[in-house]
């Protein structure tokens, strides 16, 4: 099939490359000429495991092309995906300017009937707006569909190539038949294609992400309760997650969720609910818990060292909002770093993928090191924000020798309590009992040094 994907960002690039991989002819477009030039050189402008070789293979096979000429891509294609950004506005609502702009370009270029699919995350009713824009620009029939993406950053290629389900909102048999044929090769193992009306498909994406965000915030709220009662969140999580009605996914406590999806989608659903006269009290609580959780490590540092952190240096492991991505959008590390800097502290940080993005955001206010042990030299404590695999089995003796004292604030619970106690570290994690050092070489700090 001949496919156009408008928008060559994260979702559009994974979508276009994945569709080319199963034999379709795909043209990806973007208004950013520098991005298209980079892609035409075979270079992927985002960090996503597995995407680079997939892109190279399909470009070499001439199944995947990149261009800034959206009109030509529309004319050459049967099915057109809109995968442009929908950034949140100041009021939390999704900004649809790029989506509707793409719709206008499609309408202007159409010379025959097309199937147009919104892949971007959009509020309920957007497909109707897209239809109105296209039909105002052309006399040719347009068949609308909504195909929300469920891609996890860091695992997006596997999620696209091996989906657990595909959701299709359609307004006609033409759209349904074209898209079920397109996606059939991805579901040979029997996972379902769920066909529904357009509003239901649009809401499904927001509902799914908001439910996952709710699970995270709920467990973070439980972790605070564990700390007050002496319970262990790991035991609570195991007990709760073993219930088949609940399951164990997205029940890990931590320093809060970030990224491009959960914060934006929760805010957009809150905004939509208010516009419809509903009280989004659950979602507002989810957002409030997450905002508080992002300040957790900062507050623990302040409680340990005092409000004035002048003269102190802190080492950070992990900058991206999750492992296997360089995405810094809404990353909890930014909250911690800004709070430390405001209080006069020096910050040194490492991340396997996100250093350049963090440097773009933070400039020279933070010292970035290419080696995770280099940031520890003379630091007062290590703060862990992202559970990258290289951090999970570190050289603890080397950590001890480099830090001023063996003090770790772990925002992802990556180390076992028993081991940290045996090694003599002072260790604070999330929802678990704190460990005080008994090492005479590094006596525990008083409440404020």
Beta strands, then each sheet from edge to edge (+ up, - down):
strand 1: 2-6
strand 2: 25-29
strand 3: 64-67
strand 4: 79-82
strand 5: 114-118
strand 6: 142-146
strand 7: 165-170
strand 8: 192-196
strand 9: 313-317
strand 10: 346-350
strand 11: 367-368
strand 12: 381-384
strand 13: 407-410
strand 14: 426-428
sheet 1: 3+ 2+ 1+ 4+ 5+ 6+ 7- 8-
sheet 2: 11+ 10+ 9+ 12+ 13+ 14+
end
